Structure formats: structure tokens, C-alpha cells
Amino acid sequence: MTEVTLTDPRNIPFLGADGNETSLADFGDKAVLVVNVASKCGLTPQYAQLEELQRTYGDKGFTVLGFPCNQFLGQEPGSMEEILDYCAVTWGVSFPIADKVKVNGGGASPLYKALKESRDDSGKKGRVMWNFEKFLVTPSGEVVRFRPKTVPTDPAVISAIEANLPAKG
């Protein structure tokens, strides 16, 4: 697990599912697990574990934040309304879902451009490899990166979340 401080990704604006501009800073001092999600992917069952994390740590200063992305074999083709409905009905998702984004290429969202500067546990940075790549953005703006096949409940993910929950005073 490699942490890196970037230009603080917490201040980079993006659109929420409602079309309004927001940023990770709007989540206060929460640790935020940013995940590019897709409804028609073999990794889609990770939604259940993401929701498990949300329910376990959501009231302790943590949130999952899903970014629908249709860049990988067109596996997120729906409208925002269809995506939100699918997430709620199929997986019981209670964490926020942002507007659909591109994560790679020239049209990549500014937030993802910054997140991709972080390195995974093997020291590699760059392109998002597939759906369900995870970036834990700490309250101080550091980023811990987990590749798509690392499940949300992997001990390394849990450890990173627990180490970055805001201190209770």
C-alpha cells in the first residue's frame, strides 16, 4: 500500500448525479473511497461489499463514492436515472453516486486525472485498468490505490480505511 500526496484531490470539482457541482471537500473530514462502477461487469457484485463498507464505517467518518463509467466494453450504458435505480433496487446502495465520467484518455474527469497519479501497491501509476478500481482519499488528501480485482473487503482496504478514519474527540 503506497500513499501519495497530490495536488489535493479533495478540491477538484465534479458533478453529482443531480448535475450539481461538488467536490470531495464537501464530504468534510471523511475518508472517501472513490470507485468507478459499472452495472454490467463481472466485478459488479463488488457493489455488495462496497455497501457493506458503507454500512460498517459510514457513521465513523467514511463514505464510498461511485462514479459510473462506460469506458470498459460499454458496461455502464444506462442513463443516470437507470443507474441510480439499478444500484438502489439490485444492491441496496446507500452511498452517493456521482455523474457518469470518463476515467482514461483526453476526456478523463479532472478528479480521475489527479487520482491516476497515485501508485498501487506494486508502485505502478497511470491508467485505470478496469471497472471497480478504488482510490481511498484520506482527510488530508493522500491517496491509496487498489486495483479492480482487490475486493472492497480485502484486509488491505479495511486497514487503509480504519487507519484514515477521522479521530474522534
N, C-alpha and C positions, 0 to 999 in steps of 0.2 A: 504494500500500500504506500503510494507516494503522494504526498501533499505538495501543492504548489500554490503560491500566491500570484494571481494575475492582476491586471487592472481589475479592480473589484467587480466581479460579475454581478454582484448584488444590485449595482446601479444601472445595469443595461436594460433599457425598456423592451417590452414585448407586449403582444396583445393577449388579453384573456379570452376565454371562449365567448364572452359577451361583446367582444370587439373593442373594449376599453383598454387603454394603455396602462400597464402596471410594471412592476419590477420585483425582483426577489427581495429588495429592501422593504417592500410593502408587507412582507411576512415578519417584519421585526427581527428579533434575535433568534429566530428559528433556524435549525439546520434543515436544509431543503434538498430532497433527493429528486433531481431533475432527470426525467426518463422520457425518451422518445418512444411513443407507444403506437401500436397498430392492432386493429381488430381481427385481421385475417392472417396472422402469422403463427407459425409453430410455437413461438415463445409467448403467445397471448395469455396462456394460463398463468404467467407471472403476475397478471393483474390480481389474482387471489392473494399472492404473497405481498404484493405492494399494499393491498388493502389491510392485510394483517399487520404490516409495519405501521400503517396509518393509525389503526385502532390501538396498537400497543404503545406507540410513542407520541401520538397526536396531541395529547394533553400534557406532554412533557417538554414541549419546545421543538417539535419536529413536524414536517409535512412532506408528503410526496407531491410532486407537481408533474403531471403528464402533459407531454407535447405530442399530439397526433402528428404522424409523418407518413407521407405516401411515397417516399423516395425508394423504398426497397420492394421491388416487384409489385408495386401498386397495392400494397397490403392494408392501406387505410384510405379507401376510395370515397367514403361517405361524406355527407355534409356535417357540419358541426352538430346540428340537431340530432342526426342519426348516430354520430359518435357518442355524444353525451347520453343518449337513450340506451345505446348498447352497453356502455360502461356501467350505468346505474342498474339496468334490468338484469344483465347477464352476470356481472361481477359484484354488484352492490357497492360500487366505488363511491366513497365519500370524500376522497381527496380532490383538490382542484384539477381541472383540465384546462389547459391554455388553448389558444387558437392553433390551427394546423400550421406547421412550419416545414421548411427545408433545413436539414442539418448539415448537408455537404454541398460543395460546389459554390459557384459565384453568388447564388441566391440564398445561401445559408443565412439563417437568422443571426443577427449580431451576437446574441447570447451564446448560440452554439459556436460561432467563430471563436469567441473567447474561451468557452469550455474545452474546445478541442486542443487548446494549448497545454492542457494538463496531461500528465503521463499516467499510464496504467501501471499495474504492479510489476510489469516487465520493463518499464522505462519508455514505452512507446507512446507517442502522442499522435495527433493528426486525425484523419477521417473517422467519423462514426462508422463502425463496422456493420451494424445491422440494427434492427428494431430492439428496443429494450436495453440500450446502453444506458448506464447510470452514472450520474455525476452528483456526488454529495457536496453541496456548497455549505461551508460552515458559517457560523455567525460572523466570523472575522474575514470571510471572503476567500478562504482557502478552498481548494477543490480536490476531492478524492474520486478517482475514476475507476469504474468497474465495467468490464466488457459485457456484452449481451448474455452470454451463457452463464455468467455469475448470477445465480438466483438471488432475489432480494433478501431471502432469509439465510444466505451464506454467512458463516461466522465472521468473515472479514467485513461484510457490510454492517452486520449488527454491531460489531466492535467499533467501527468508524462512527456509526450513528450515536452510540452510547457515549463515546469519547467527546462528542461535539454537541451534546445537549447543553442548553444554557444552564449556568449554575443557578441553583435555587437559593435565594437569600433569606 
